[in-house]
């Protein structure tokens, strides 16, 4: 099991968190996505190593950015 921690900026409401979670769950190998509120602190659990580039690609058509 692999865990990747990062911050997503650009959240305005709970729907933002839901949308980003749905997009991140589409990355092959992702098992679980945990985001702690509007501060954007996110933990991605997967069965393979996920890169930040994959995360950025998954969120590319949104107003959110990965830091």
C-alpha positions as CSV (number, residue, x, y, z in Angstrom):
1,X,0.0,0.0,0.0
2,X,1.3,3.5,-0.9
3,X,0.3,6.8,0.6
4,X,0.8,10.1,-1.1
5,X,0.1,13.4,0.9
6,X,-0.3,16.8,-0.8
7,X,-2.4,19.9,-0.7
8,X,-5.0,21.0,-3.2
9,X,-5.8,24.7,-3.4
10,X,-8.8,26.4,-4.9
11,X,-11.6,24.8,-2.8
12,X,-14.6,27.0,-2.1
13,X,-17.2,24.5,-0.8
14,X,-17.9,20.9,0.0
15,X,-18.8,20.2,-3.7
16,X,-15.2,21.2,-4.6
17,X,-13.9,18.4,-2.3
18,X,-16.4,15.9,-3.8
19,X,-15.4,16.8,-7.4
20,X,-11.7,16.5,-6.7
21,X,-12.2,13.2,-4.9
22,X,-14.2,11.7,-7.8
23,X,-11.5,12.7,-10.3
24,X,-8.7,11.4,-8.1
25,X,-10.4,8.0,-7.7
26,X,-10.2,7.6,-11.5
27,X,-6.4,7.3,-11.3
28,X,-5.6,3.6,-11.8
29,X,-4.6,2.0,-8.5
30,X,-6.2,4.5,-6.2
31,X,-8.0,2.9,-3.3
32,X,-9.0,5.8,-1.1
33,X,-8.9,9.6,-1.1
34,X,-9.1,11.6,2.1
35,X,-9.4,15.4,2.1
36,X,-9.6,17.3,5.4
37,X,-11.8,20.2,4.7
38,X,-11.4,23.3,2.7
39,X,-7.7,23.6,3.6
40,X,-7.1,20.9,0.9
41,X,-4.8,18.6,2.8
42,X,-5.2,15.3,1.0
43,X,-4.1,11.8,1.5
44,X,-4.3,9.4,-1.4
45,X,-4.0,5.6,-0.7
46,X,-3.2,3.3,-3.6
47,X,-1.9,-0.1,-4.5
48,X,0.9,1.4,-6.6
49,X,3.1,4.5,-6.5
50,X,1.2,7.5,-7.7
51,X,3.1,10.6,-8.9
52,X,2.1,14.2,-8.3
53,X,2.1,14.5,-12.1
54,X,-0.7,11.9,-12.3
55,X,-2.6,13.9,-9.6
56,X,-2.1,17.1,-11.6
57,X,-3.3,15.5,-14.8
58,X,-6.4,14.1,-13.0
59,X,-7.3,17.7,-11.9
60,X,-6.2,19.5,-15.0
61,X,-9.7,20.5,-16.2
62,X,-10.6,22.0,-12.8
63,X,-9.7,25.2,-11.0
64,X,-7.8,23.3,-8.4
65,X,-4.0,23.2,-8.2
66,X,-1.7,20.7,-6.4
67,X,1.0,21.9,-4.1
